[in-house]
């Protein structure tokens, strides 16, 4: 689909209500642009030029990691860990992960749990366009249907046979609010009761693919990736899956375009605590070729509760507020298995964030396949072309749906 930032912006047009910029406004815009770039470069380093499109590409596709220390394990150590993982008791695995987190410390970039870099780059691109057109307002395709202020999508990775059974309990929690979610199932790692799968689908939930094996083998080499692609296609057909997430978010970003799926949701907004640390620092989807990437934009339940010891949904609520300020997408990634949402505190926190989402009337809660479908339609011009407005004010660039926002429900 080409330039990721241009796709996110959509076609810009001078707003009918726009007026010419005054010299004072142009001066203030230049000062704002300078401050914003300086802040970005202080956090993320310096690229060759201050081009928001080039920066956005570098962030979204994690090219920034090529010149930065993400704090992850060296490839040889990571490969050894996965060879021995099944022999290491879970308690010892968690202790090792917590020790690594203490050694890493908080990341400089992307900030955890939220980094506004992608939003800042989009606003910089809009300021450049406002200056070029010498106006204070531009129209563009609003990010979400019917003027919703943000999108929310709920996804789960099912890591065990018991997790598939317990998925129905999690589904019931969501259904109390009228929500539906996606459950990503591993193709050949545990017995799959297709009756449970079909029951989830009958109730309106989505089934996604969580690879063939719950390990790093799919992305261990290009040869192995290509060997498993036909197996992925067969498994996806059996499960009725159009979406994918890689186990433990293992990835080679350049290969994601070759996945036989409509969308991928492997890449994080900011996740320094996964086996492959990194992040896109964006809150909107983008494309790998024809595959829509839906980055997960909230900390995983495993990270918050198993590794960092949180006891409630405070971080998730703050993340929702940050995403709303950017008019982005909140994607929650949780696990229905006993060691995750099956723990009382974690399950309670998840139910609490569901209630917080349900309390809002300005968010679009949708299945990931529907979010991906919308983003594809928006990119190809099938969405309304001028139902968003970007305006300049003393506080910078404001982004709003034309006529104000209203929630769309589910």
PEHU-V483141 format. One record per residue. RES is the residue in one small letter. OMEGA is omega in degrees with one decimal (NA if undefined). Layout:
res->{RES	RES}
omega->{OMEGA	OMEGA}
This chain:
res->{x	x	x	x	x	x	x	x	x	x	x	x	x	x	x	x	x	x	x	x	x	x	x	x	x	x	x	x	x	x	x	x	x	x	x	x	x	x	x	x	x	x	x	x	x	x	x	x	x	x	x	x	x	x	x	x	x	x	x	x	x	x	x	x	x	x	x	x	x	x	x	x	x	x	x	x	x	x	x	x	x	x	x	x	x	x	x	x	x	x	x	x	x	x	x	x	x	x	x	x	x	x	x	x	x	x	x	x	x	x	x	x	x	x	x	x	x	x	x	x	x	x	x	x	x	x	x	x	x	x	x	x	x	x	x	x	x	x	x	x	x	x	x	x	x	x	x	x	x	x	x	x	x	x	x	x	x	x	x	x	x	x	x	x	x	x	x	x	x	x	x	x	x	x	x	x	x	x	x	x	x	x	x	x	x	x	x	x	x	x	x	x	x	x	x	x	x	x	x	x	x	x	x	x	x	x	x	x	x	x	x	x	x	x	x	x	x	x	x	x	x	x	x	x	x	x	x	x	x	x	x	x	x	x	x	x	x	x	x	x	x	x	x	x	x	x	x	x	x	x	x	x	x	x	x	x	x	x	x	x	x	x	x	x	x	x	x	x	x	x	x	x	x	x	x	x	x	x	x	x	x	x	x	x	x	x	x	x	x	x	x	x	x	x	x	x	x	x	x	x	x	x	x	x	x	x	x	x	x	x	x	x	x	x	x	x	x	x	x	x	x	x	x	x	x	x	x	x	x	x	x	x	x	x	x	x	x	x	x	x	x	x	x	x	x	x	x	x	x	x	x	x	x	x	x	x	x	x	x	x	x	x	x	x	x	x	x	x	x	x	x	x	x	x	x	x	x	x	x	x	x	x	x	x	x	x	x	x	x	x	x	x	x	x	x	x	x	x	x	x	x	x	x	x	x	x	x	x	x	x}
omega->{175.3	-175.9	-175.3	-178.8	178.1	177.7	179.1	177.0	-171.3	-178.5	178.3	177.7	177.6	-178.8	178.4	-177.9	-176.3	173.2	-178.7	178.2	172.2	175.4	179.6	178.4	178.8	178.8	-179.8	177.7	177.8	178.8	178.3	179.6	179.6	179.7	-177.1	177.8	-179.8	178.1	178.4	-177.3	177.9	-178.1	-166.1	-175.7	-173.8	172.1	-175.1	-177.7	180.0	179.4	-176.8	-179.9	178.4	178.2	-178.3	176.8	-178.8	-179.9	-174.4	-177.9	174.3	176.6	177.1	-179.0	-178.6	-178.9	-178.5	175.2	-178.1	178.3	-179.3	177.3	172.5	-176.7	-179.2	178.9	179.2	178.6	178.7	179.7	-177.4	174.5	-175.6	-168.7	-175.9	178.7	-176.4	177.7	-175.9	-179.9	178.8	177.3	179.8	178.6	178.7	-179.8	-180.0	178.1	179.1	178.6	178.6	179.8	-178.3	-172.0	-179.7	-178.4	173.6	-179.3	-16.5	177.8	177.7	4.3	-175.3	174.2	-174.9	-173.0	-179.5	177.6	178.8	179.8	177.7	178.9	176.1	178.8	178.3	177.0	177.2	-179.4	177.2	178.3	-179.5	-178.3	179.4	178.1	-177.7	-178.9	177.0	172.3	177.8	177.5	-180.0	-170.7	-169.6	-175.9	170.0	175.4	177.1	-177.1	179.4	174.2	174.3	174.2	-173.8	-178.5	-179.9	171.9	-176.6	-171.0	-175.8	176.2	178.6	178.1	177.9	176.0	-176.9	175.9	-178.2	174.5	178.6	178.2	178.4	176.2	-176.1	-176.7	177.1	179.9	-177.7	-178.1	170.0	-174.1	178.5	176.3	-177.8	-171.8	178.0	-171.3	-174.0	-178.3	178.4	178.5	-179.9	175.1	-175.3	175.3	177.1	178.3	-178.1	178.3	175.9	-179.6	179.8	-179.3	174.2	178.8	-179.0	174.0	177.7	178.8	174.2	179.0	179.4	179.6	179.6	178.8	-177.5	-169.8	-176.6	-177.5	-178.7	175.7	179.1	179.7	-179.7	176.8	-178.9	177.3	-176.6	-177.4	177.3	177.5	176.6	-179.9	-179.3	179.5	179.2	178.2	-179.6	-177.7	-173.4	-173.9	173.1	-179.9	-172.1	163.0	-179.1	176.3	-179.8	179.9	172.7	-174.8	159.9	-167.5	-176.4	-178.8	-173.6	177.9	-177.8	179.9	-178.8	-176.7	175.3	-178.7	173.7	175.8	-177.8	-168.5	-179.5	167.3	172.4	178.7	-180.0	-170.6	174.8	176.4	171.6	-178.8	177.0	179.2	-179.5	-177.6	176.1	-179.6	178.4	173.3	172.0	-171.2	160.7	-173.0	178.9	179.6	177.9	173.7	173.7	-177.8	174.2	-165.5	173.8	178.6	177.7	174.7	179.7	-179.9	-174.5	-167.9	-177.6	-175.7	-174.3	172.3	176.1	-175.8	-178.7	-172.9	-177.1	-178.7	178.9	178.7	176.7	179.2	176.8	179.7	179.4	179.2	177.8	178.7	180.0	-175.0	-176.6	-177.8	171.2	172.9	176.5	177.7	178.8	-177.0	-179.6	-173.4	-175.9	-177.2	-176.4	179.0	175.8	175.3	-173.1	-176.3	-179.0	177.9	178.4	178.8	179.3	177.7	179.3	179.3	174.2	178.8	179.4	177.6	-178.1	-179.6	-177.0	176.7	-177.0	178.2	176.4	178.1	-171.3	173.0	179.5	178.7	179.0	174.2	179.5	179.1	178.9	-176.8	177.0	178.4	179.4	-178.5	-178.2	174.6	-180.0	176.5	177.3	-170.5	-170.7	-176.4	171.3	179.8	175.5	-176.0	176.9	173.4	-178.9	-179.3	-178.7	-177.8	175.0	179.5	-177.6	168.9	178.8	179.7	180.0	-176.5	170.5	-178.7	-179.7	-177.0	-176.0	NA}
